[in-house]
Amino acid sequence: MSAPIHTRPPQATRGGVEIRLPWWALALPVLAFVALLLLILNPAEAHATAGDPGIAHLLERVRQLTAH
């Protein structure tokens, strides 16, 4: 005895492609970007840019603007 097989209709008959992303598919890249940005802007780790005061000044200014 065979059971009936339930199949979905083709995408073309429903009016197009339907793509749904889970919430974490957008949250994880945003979280990673923010974490890397905070690591770059952390003034405690800015000693590596001490040789070029222009870049250090720019990063400090960006940090101040994002803190407001």
N, C-alpha and C positions, 0 to 999 in steps of 0.2 A: 504494500500500500504506500503510495507516495503522498507526501505533504505538499500543499500548494506553496509556490515560491513567490514571495513578495519582493518585487523589484521597484526601484525608484524610476519615475519617468525620466527620459533624457533631459539634460539641461536646456537644450534648445526649445523644448516645448513649454518650459516654465518662464521663458522670457529672458534668459541670460545666465551668466555664471554667478553663483552666489558664494561669496567668500566671507567667512567669519573667523576672526582671530580671537583667541582667548585674551583675557585682560593682561596676563603676564607676558604675552608676546610683544606688547608695546611697553609695559612697565620695566622689564628687564633691560632693554637697550637704553632707556631714559635713565634708569638708575646707574648703569655702568658709565654713561656719559657724564652724569653729575659727579660721580665718585672720582673719575679721572680729572675732571675740571677742578675739583676741590684739591686734589693732589698737586696739580700744577700751580694753583694759586696759593698754596699753603706757604706763608712767609717763613716758617721755621725750616722748610726744605729749600729755600731760595739761595742758599749759599753756593750752589753750583753755578748760578748766574752772576756771581759777584764780579766776574771779569768784564761783563758788558752791562754798565749801569742803565743804558737805555731800555733794554729788555726788562730788567728788574723793575725799573720805574713804571713801565707800561703794565706789567703784570700786577704790581701793587695798586695801580690806579684802577684796573679792572676789578680787583678784589674789593676795593673800597666801593666801587659803583654797585657791585652785586650784593654787598652787605646791606645796602640801604633798602 
